[in-house]
Amino acid sequence: MNEREERRRDLLRNLALHAGPARGRMGLSLMDAARLAGLTSEGLVTVERGAGCALSLAAVEHLTLFLGLTESGLPRPRPAGMQ
């Protein structure tokens, strides 16, 4: 497996865990989040469920950053004083 495919797989695994909660923290419905991220709602559901998805690495990276997650698809730590 090449490095790009491995990165894509790792991001998708992290998104399966953190995309739904991140979307919820943003107060976005599934339809609104998908539209704003440039995806179909079915595509976003597929990512959130951790099912196999056909998104490119660039699309997965875009979704990760759109949801406010780190570049590795994990939640950002709370700022100091907000914990």
C-alpha positions in Angstrom: 0.0 0.0 0.0 1.4 3.4 -0.9 1.8 6.3 1.4 -1.2 8.3 -0.1 -3.6 5.4 0.2 -2.4 4.7 3.8 -3.0 8.3 4.7 -6.5 8.3 3.1 -7.3 5.1 5.0 -6.2 6.6 8.3 -8.1 9.8 7.7 -11.3 7.8 6.9 -10.9 5.7 10.0 -10.6 8.9 12.2 -13.5 10.6 10.4 -15.7 7.6 11.1 -15.1 8.3 14.8 -15.1 12.1 14.8 -17.0 13.5 11.8 -20.5 13.2 13.3 -19.6 14.7 16.6 -17.7 17.5 14.9 -20.6 18.3 12.7 -22.9 18.3 15.7 -20.6 20.8 17.5 -20.8 23.0 14.5 -24.6 22.8 14.7 -24.9 21.6 11.1 -27.5 19.2 9.8 -26.2 16.4 7.6 -27.6 18.0 4.5 -26.1 21.4 5.3 -22.7 20.0 6.2 -22.6 18.0 3.0 -23.6 20.9 0.9 -21.1 23.3 2.4 -18.3 20.6 2.1 -19.2 20.0 -1.5 -20.4 16.4 -1.0 -23.6 14.6 -1.4 -25.4 13.8 1.8 -25.0 10.1 1.0 -21.2 10.6 0.7 -21.1 12.2 4.1 -23.2 9.5 5.7 -20.8 6.9 4.2 -17.8 8.7 5.8 -19.6 9.0 9.2 -20.5 5.4 9.2 -17.0 4.3 8.3 -18.2 2.4 5.2 -16.0 2.2 2.2 -16.0 5.4 0.3 -14.7 6.6 -3.1 -13.6 10.1 -2.0 -10.1 11.1 -3.1 -7.4 11.9 -0.6 -7.9 15.6 -1.4 -11.6 15.4 -0.7 -11.1 13.6 2.6 -8.5 16.2 3.7 -10.9 19.0 2.7 -13.7 17.4 4.7 -11.4 16.9 7.7 -10.4 20.6 7.8 -13.9 21.8 7.1 -15.1 20.0 10.2 -12.5 21.7 12.3 -10.5 18.6 12.9 -6.8 18.3 12.9 -4.9 17.3 9.7 -5.0 13.7 11.0 -8.8 13.8 11.5 -8.7 14.1 15.3 -10.6 16.7 17.4 -8.6 19.8 18.2 -7.7 20.3 21.9 -9.7 22.9 23.7 -7.9 26.2 24.2 -6.3 26.9 27.6 -8.9 28.1 30.1 -11.8 26.4 28.2 -11.2 22.9 29.6 
